[in-house]
């Protein structure tokens, strides 16, 4: 009888347990926000920012110094948690500028229009992918700065995963030599 009551109590507890959905609302930028990849303060970098909310990590989203970085993160296979939501700065929002993209003007990444391949450089010195809520504002930005307007899904991998030549200085010879030195020959 005690065993039956224990099982019944356990069933009642499990039935009463309510799953609480994780809040994936955008978080305003603060002075404490640092970029996931660079671990640098976001306010030290110009251009639009991004944040990703991960399953099981409800306290703080991952912040990104450039929108290009969050798109790369989304496409890399190494994530340890499911991505629940991604938010990006709306660069067409009132008051948004390259030097101050805004602290609370977030739009869902999947609903943004992105200017890809423009002349603008993001906060980490790489070409930036610039998000807009309004397609017309994205078109205006592209007309002034070059580039094409795309959806998140159509941004090519090369725009976010390819190496970036900073200051026109590209010489992979040293990198390749160092990589070979670290690699063991087959059979050892």
N, C-alpha and C positions, 0 to 999 in steps of 0.2 A: 504494500500500500504506500509506504514512504517512497519507494522507487517510482511508482506511478505519479505521485504528487510532485516529485522532483522533475520528472520528465514533463509533466503538464506545466509546471512553473517555468521551465526552460522554454517551452514552446510559446508560452504567453509573452515572455521577455523578448524572444526573437520577433514575434509578431508585432510587438509594440515598438520595436526599434525602428526609428524613422531615418531614412537616409537623408542627410543634409547635403544639398547641392553646393558645390564649391562656387564661391563668388568669383566671377571672372570679369567684373566691372573694371574699367580702366582706372589706374591709380595715378593721381597727379604727381608730376615730377617734383622732387625735393632736392635739397642740397646733398642729401645722403645717397641719391641714386647714382650707381656706377654702371658702366657698360659691362655686359657679360664677358665679352672676349678680352677687352683691354683693361678692365678693372679701374678705369679712370672716371672721374666725375663727369657726368653728362653736361653740366653747365659750362665746362671748359671747351666744348666743341660746338661748332656751328652746324646748322642744317637740321633736318627732321630726325626725330628719334622714334623708337619703337619699344613695345613691351610685349612679352609672351607669358601667358599664364599656363602653368603646367599642372597636370593632374597630380594630386597628392602633395602639392606645395602651395597651400592657400595663403600664406602670410604675405609673400612678396613675389611679384612677377620678375622675370628676367628682363633687364633693361638693355637696350642696344644703342650705341653711339651713332649708328647710321641705320637707315632703313635697309640698305643693301645687306647689312649683317644679319638682320632677322630673317630675310628671305633666304640667305645662305643657311642659317640655322634650321629653317623649316625643311630644307632640301637635303641636309646631311643625315645619314642613317644612324648616327651615334647617340641619339637622344635616349636618355634613361626613363623619361616620363612622356606620356601623351600630351600633346599641345592642345589645350582647350580653347584658347582664344589668343588672337594677336591684334594689337592696336597700334596704329601709326598716327603721327601728327598730320593734321589736315593743314597743308601749307597754303591753302586758299582761305583759311579762317580769318575773320577780322583780327587784325593786330599781329598775325603771324609774319615773321620775317626770317631771313636766313640766319641772322645773328641771335634772334629770339623766336624760335619756332612755336613756343607756347608750352604751358605746363598742364593744360587740361583740355586741349582741343583735339581729342582722340577720335578716330574713326576706325571701324572694323577693317582690318587689312583686306578681307575678302570683298569689301564693297568699295574700296578706293580705286581711283584711276591713277596710274603711275606713269611718270615721264621717265623713260629709260634711254640712256645714251646721250644725255644733254652735256653741256660744257661745265656744269656745276660740279664742285668737289665737296664731298661730305666731311664730317667732323674728323674722320681718321685719315683723310688725305686720299681717299679712293673715290672714283666716280660714284655719284649718288643716284639713287632711285627716288624720285620725288613724288609723294602721294598727295592726292587731292580728292575731296568729296565730290566736287562739282566738275563734270567733264569739260565744261566750257573754260574753266580756270586752268585745267590741265592743258588744254589745247593752246591757250594764250601763253602759258609758260613755255611750252614746246616751241611755239613760234618765235619767242624771244631768245631762247637758250639752246635750241636744237633738241633733237631726240624724238622719240615716238611715244604716243600714249598707248598703254597696255593695261590689261587686267593682271592680277596677281598670278593667275595660272599661266598666262602667256609670256611672262618674263623669262627670257632664255637663261639656262643655267650658266652660260658663258658670262652673263652680265653680273653674276654674283659669286661664282665659284672659280673663275679664272684668276690667275695671278695679276696683280696690278703693278704697272711700271710707275714708280714714283719719281718725279723730277726727270722723266725721260731716261732713267738709268736702268737698263736691262742687260745684265750679263750673268747668265746662269752657269757659266763655266765653274766658278768657285763653288757654288752650291752643289753642282753635280760631282765635283771632285770630293767635297766633304761627305756627301752622301755615299759615294763609292767606298770611301775610307771606313765608314761606319758599317758597311755591309760586309758580311763574311762571304768569301767565295763558296760555291756549292761544294759539298763533300767534306767540309771542315767541321 
